[in-house]
Amino acid sequence: QVQLVESGGGLVQPGGSLRLSCLVSGSIFSLYAMGWYRQAPGKQRELVAHITSGGTTNYADSVKGRFAISRDNRKRTVTLQMNSLKPEDTAVYYCNRFGSTLSSWGQGTQVTVSS
């Protein structure tokens, strides 16, 4: 079975940084594009960034220049480096496949940006 485990969230002040990590088990990880998603209370889940199997990246306009997505196929991980964090980045962050998402999501990791 496929398991998605996100970690690295926490409380950070505006302008600070966090690094989120996602460990993917039970899938042919290297074949799939992966994405980071987030959901704030009362809002729809949105795609933040994705990375293809070949390493090409794309970002939502709201995070361009601040976030960076990467992957390590050997370790089966996808990472989201978040810099210059803003209060509006506050949300639960999830990882999943991009384009062909798995039906079961992980627990997510809470990111709270507040002074």
SVG drawing of the C-alpha trace seen along z (x, -y; Angstrom):
<svg xmlns="http://www.w3.org/2000/svg" viewBox="-15 -39 34 41">
<polyline fill="none" stroke="black" stroke-width="0.4" points="0.0,0.0 1.0,-3.6 1.8,-5.8 2.5,-9.5 4.1,-11.0 4.7,-14.7 6.8,-16.4 8.7,-19.6 5.8,-22.0 5.6,-24.3 5.3,-27.8 7.5,-30.5 7.6,-34.2 6.9,-36.2 10.0,-36.3 11.2,-33.0 11.9,-29.7 10.8,-26.1 11.7,-22.9 8.9,-20.3 9.6,-16.7 7.5,-14.0 8.4,-10.3 6.6,-8.1 6.4,-4.4 4.9,-1.5 4.9,-3.1 7.2,-3.4 8.2,-6.8 10.6,-7.7 8.0,-7.4 5.6,-10.1 5.5,-13.8 5.0,-15.0 3.4,-18.0 3.0,-20.0 -0.6,-21.2 -2.0,-23.3 -5.4,-23.9 -6.3,-26.8 -9.5,-26.8 -12.5,-27.5 -10.6,-27.4 -10.1,-24.8 -7.0,-22.7 -4.5,-24.3 -1.4,-23.2 1.7,-25.0 4.4,-23.5 5.2,-20.4 8.2,-18.6 8.2,-16.1 10.0,-12.8 12.8,-14.5 13.2,-17.3 11.3,-20.2 9.6,-22.4 6.6,-24.7 5.2,-27.1 2.0,-28.9 2.4,-32.6 1.9,-33.3 5.1,-31.4 7.4,-32.0 10.8,-33.2 10.1,-32.1 9.6,-28.3 11.6,-25.6 10.6,-22.0 13.1,-19.1 13.1,-15.4 15.4,-12.5 14.3,-9.4 16.8,-7.2 15.4,-8.3 11.8,-8.5 11.4,-12.0 10.1,-15.3 11.1,-18.5 9.6,-22.0 11.9,-24.7 9.9,-27.7 11.6,-31.1 10.3,-34.6 7.1,-33.1 4.0,-35.3 0.9,-34.9 -1.1,-34.0 1.1,-30.9 -0.6,-29.4 -2.2,-26.1 -1.9,-22.4 0.6,-21.2 0.2,-17.9 2.2,-16.0 0.8,-13.8 1.3,-12.8 0.8,-15.6 -1.5,-14.9 -2.6,-11.5 -3.1,-12.0 -3.5,-9.1 -6.9,-8.8 -5.6,-8.6 -3.8,-11.6 -1.4,-11.8 -1.9,-13.5 -0.4,-16.7 1.8,-19.0 0.7,-22.3 2.5,-25.5 1.6,-28.6 3.2,-31.9 2.6,-34.4 4.4,-36.9"/>
</svg>
